[in-house]
């Protein structure tokens, strides 16, 4: 890039890439999305994304409205790309007004200020890296490189083991190392130390290659899809028709389509993962079952 700039991303891209793991919510809808967050080779810092928390909130509470406005003018002199308010705290009206004047994006997160800073640091480091290692499982299912992520104890390894028993190919369990082979092409592999091994609660470490044979394992694969296993929450609304597009999971600046699968007793997660892969393949061919049912409903409801 020009002027020693390593890369930049817009605030809109920043929100799309971080809203999942930072649990971001928009405060002033789509304002300031054109702004850029830049990284320069001559500097270790990014154009600032300011993170505010309880400390800033307590200070602002002590000020009058006019004092807040004066404080904000000084605080925002560096013209940050956007502001994230941690701890699910509310923005004072003066902050919203000043941000609107400056066309600056505001976001809030349920995570604490410290947690937001830690996660942002890792995110920015991943943007600047050519490889990264994360906690996840990786298999090849119906020719797709499928990343399986989720909270510890949710059943990732057990689901992966059942998928391997059904003939799908195993790359890694628990830890996956990624390299960007080319723009748009992310390669995942197992670290050398844990290659072929899987940890199953009650059984301990098992060697997939020795149990299922050498044809069931792969050294590496292109990553095409991420599937997140999430604990089923009673009362939460889930997409039952499939009209929503997949979210994005960002690794090394590459957007991987992400599908969420709620985990609850009685649900066969391995089968659901297989079906999710088939759905993803069909979507790539232009077919969506949800759109077909909507068309049928429209035809049925249309006047004769």
C-alpha positions in Angstrom: 0.0 0.0 0.0 1.0 3.6 -0.3 2.9 5.7 2.2 4.0 2.7 4.1 0.5 1.6 5.0 0.4 -2.1 5.7 -3.4 -2.4 5.4 -6.6 -0.7 6.5 -10.2 -1.6 7.1 -13.3 0.5 7.3 -15.3 0.8 10.5 -18.1 -1.1 8.7 -15.6 -4.0 8.1 -14.4 -3.8 11.7 -17.9 -4.1 13.0 -18.7 -7.1 10.7 -15.5 -8.9 11.7 -15.7 -8.3 15.4 -19.4 -8.1 16.3 -19.5 -11.8 17.1 -16.6 -12.2 19.5 -16.7 -8.7 20.9 -20.5 -8.9 21.3 -21.0 -5.5 19.8 -24.2 -3.6 19.3 -24.6 -0.5 17.2 -25.5 2.7 19.1 -25.8 5.1 16.2 -26.8 2.9 13.3 -24.3 2.9 10.5 -22.9 6.4 11.4 -19.2 6.7 10.6 -18.9 3.4 8.8 -16.8 5.1 6.1 -13.9 5.9 8.5 -10.7 3.8 8.3 -8.7 2.0 10.9 -5.1 1.9 9.5 -1.9 0.1 10.3 1.4 1.7 9.2 4.8 -0.1 8.9 6.4 2.9 10.7 4.1 2.5 13.7 3.1 -0.4 16.0 -0.3 1.3 16.8 -3.5 1.3 14.9 -5.5 4.4 14.3 -7.2 4.4 17.7 -10.3 2.5 18.5 -11.2 3.9 21.9 -12.4 1.5 24.5 -14.3 3.2 27.4 -15.6 1.5 30.6 -16.8 2.1 34.1 -13.9 4.4 35.0 -14.8 6.8 32.2 -18.5 6.4 33.0 -18.0 7.3 36.7 -16.0 10.4 35.7 -18.7 11.6 33.2 -21.4 11.1 35.8 -19.8 13.7 38.0 -19.8 16.3 35.3 -22.6 18.7 34.3 -23.8 18.5 30.7 -21.7 21.5 29.6 -18.6 20.1 31.3 -19.2 16.7 29.6 -19.2 18.5 26.2 -15.9 20.2 26.9 -14.4 17.0 28.2 -15.5 15.1 25.0 -14.1 17.7 22.7 -10.7 17.3 24.3 -11.0 13.5 24.6 -11.9 13.2 20.9 -9.2 15.6 19.6 -7.3 12.6 18.1 -10.4 11.8 16.1 -10.7 8.1 16.8 -12.2 5.8 14.2 -14.9 4.7 16.6 -15.7 4.2 20.3 -16.6 0.9 22.1 -18.3 1.2 25.5 -17.5 -1.9 27.5 -19.6 -3.4 30.4 -22.9 -2.8 28.5 -22.9 0.7 29.8 -25.2 3.4 28.3 -23.9 6.4 26.4 -24.6 9.8 27.7 -26.6 12.0 25.3 -23.6 14.4 25.0 -21.5 11.5 23.6 -24.1 10.7 21.0 -24.4 14.3 20.0 -20.6 14.8 19.7 -20.2 11.5 17.8 -23.0 12.6 15.4 -21.2 15.9 14.8 -18.0 14.0 13.9 -19.7 11.2 12.0 -18.2 8.7 14.4 -19.5 5.2 15.1 -20.4 4.2 18.6 -20.7 0.6 19.8 -21.5 -1.0 23.2 -20.3 -4.5 24.4 -21.4 -6.6 27.3 -17.7 -7.5 27.8 -15.7 -5.5 30.3 -13.3 -2.8 29.1 -10.3 -5.0 29.9 -11.7 -8.0 28.0 -12.5 -5.8 25.0 -8.9 -4.5 25.0 -7.5 -8.1 25.2 -9.7 -9.4 22.4 -9.1 -6.3 20.2 -5.3 -6.7 20.6 -5.5 -10.4 19.5 -7.7 -9.3 16.5 -5.4 -6.7 15.4 -2.4 -9.0 15.8 -4.1 -11.6 13.6 -4.6 -9.0 10.9 -0.9 -8.4 10.8 0.1 -12.1 10.9 0.6 -14.7 8.2 -0.3 -17.6 10.6 -2.2 -18.1 13.8 -3.2 -21.0 16.1 -6.7 -21.1 17.7 -8.8 -23.5 19.8 -11.0 -25.5 17.4 -11.4 -28.8 15.6 -11.0 -29.3 11.8 -12.5 -32.0 9.5 -13.1 -32.5 5.9 -16.8 -33.2 5.3 -18.2 -33.8 1.8 -15.1 -32.2 0.5 -15.5 -29.0 2.6 -12.9 -28.0 5.2 -15.1 -27.5 8.3 -13.9 -25.7 11.4 -15.8 -26.7 14.6 -15.8 -24.2 17.4 -17.6 -23.6 20.6 -17.3 -23.4 24.4 -15.2 -26.0 26.3 -17.3 -29.1 27.1 -20.0 -28.4 24.5 -19.2 -31.7 22.7 -16.9 -30.6 19.8 -14.6 -33.7 20.1 -17.4 -36.2 20.6 -19.2 -34.8 17.5 -16.0 -34.9 15.5 -15.4 -38.5 16.6 -18.9 -39.6 15.3 -18.2 -37.8 12.0 -14.9 -39.6 11.6 -16.7 -42.9 12.4 -19.1 -42.1 9.5 -16.1 -41.8 7.1 -15.3 -38.1 7.1 -11.7 -37.1 7.2 -9.9 -35.9 10.3 -7.3 -33.1 10.4 -7.1 -31.7 14.0 -8.8 -31.7 17.4 -8.8 -28.9 19.9 -6.0 -26.9 18.3 -5.7 -25.8 14.7 -2.9 -23.9 13.0 -3.8 -21.6 10.1 -1.8 -20.1 7.2 -3.1 -17.8 4.5 -1.9 -19.6 1.3 -3.3 -16.9 -1.0 -6.0 -14.2 -0.8 -9.3 -16.0 -0.1 -7.5 -19.3 0.6 -7.0 -20.2 4.3 -5.3 -23.5 5.1 -5.8 -25.3 8.4 -3.6 -28.1 9.9 -2.8 -29.8 13.1 0.3 -28.7 15.1 3.0 -31.5 14.8 2.7 -32.4 18.5 -1.0 -33.2 18.4 -1.3 -34.5 14.9 -3.7 -37.5 14.6 -4.7 -37.3 18.3 -8.1 -36.5 19.8 -9.1 -36.1 23.5 -12.3 -37.7 24.5 -13.6 -37.3 28.1 -13.6 -40.7 29.8 -11.3 -42.2 27.2 -8.4 -39.8 27.3 -6.2 -39.3 24.2 -6.9 -41.6 21.2 -4.9 -41.9 17.9 -7.4 -41.5 15.1 -4.9 -42.8 12.5 -4.2 -46.0 14.4 -7.9 -46.7 15.1 -9.5 -45.7 11.8 -6.6 -46.1 9.4 -4.4 -43.7 7.4 -7.0 -43.0 4.8 -9.2 -41.2 7.3 -6.7 -38.5 8.2 -5.4 -35.5 6.3 -2.4 -33.3 7.0 -4.1 -30.1 6.0 -7.2 -28.7 4.2 -8.6 -25.4 2.8 -11.1 -24.0 5.3 -14.5 -23.4 3.7 -17.0 -23.3 6.6 -17.1 -22.7 10.4 -19.7 -24.3 12.6 -20.2 -23.0 16.1 -21.8 -25.2 18.7 -23.8 -23.1 21.2 -25.7 -24.2 24.3 -29.4 -24.1 23.7 -31.0 -21.1 25.6 -34.6 -21.5 26.7 -36.7 -18.7 25.4 -34.2 -17.5 22.8 -35.5 -17.0 19.3 -33.7 -19.1 16.7 -34.0 -18.8 12.9 -36.4 -21.6 12.0 -36.8 -21.0 8.3 -33.2 -20.2 7.2 -33.9 -16.8 5.7 -30.8 -15.3 7.4 -27.5 -15.4 5.6 -24.5 -17.0 7.4 -22.5 -14.8 9.6 -18.7 -14.4 9.1 -15.9 -15.9 11.2 -12.7 -13.9 10.7 -9.3 -15.6 10.7 -6.2 -13.9 9.3 -8.4 -11.3 7.6 -10.3 -14.0 5.8 -14.1 -14.2 6.2 -15.3 -17.8 6.7 -19.1 -18.4 6.5 -20.3 -19.3 10.1 -23.3 -21.3 11.0 -24.6 -21.6 14.6 -26.0 -24.9 15.8 -27.7 -24.9 19.2 -26.8 -27.9 21.3 -29.5 -29.6 23.5 -30.2 -33.1 24.8 -31.7 -35.3 22.1 -30.1 -33.4 19.2 -27.7 -35.5 17.0 -25.0 -32.9 16.5 -23.0 -35.0 14.0 -26.1 -35.3 11.7 -26.8 -31.6 12.0 -23.2 -30.8 11.0 -23.5 -33.0 8.0 -26.8 -31.4 6.9 -25.3 -27.9 7.5 -22.5 -28.8 5.1 -25.0 -30.0 2.5 -27.0 -26.8 2.9 -23.8 -24.8 2.4 -23.0 -26.7 -0.8 -26.5 -26.2 -2.1 -26.3 -22.5 -1.3 -23.1 -22.3 -3.3 -25.1 -23.7 -6.2 -27.8 -21.1 -5.8 -30.5 -23.2 -4.0 -32.1 -22.1 -0.8 -35.0 -24.2 0.7 -36.3 -21.1 2.6 -36.7 -19.1 -0.7 -38.5 -22.1 -2.2 -41.0 -22.3 0.6 -41.6 -18.5 0.4 -42.3 -18.7 -3.3 -44.8 -21.5 -2.6 -46.5 -19.4 0.0 -46.7 -16.4 -2.3 -48.2 -18.6 -5.0 -50.7 -20.1 -2.5 -51.7 -16.6 -1.2 -51.9 -14.9 -4.6 -55.4 -14.2 -5.9 -56.6 -16.6 -8.6 
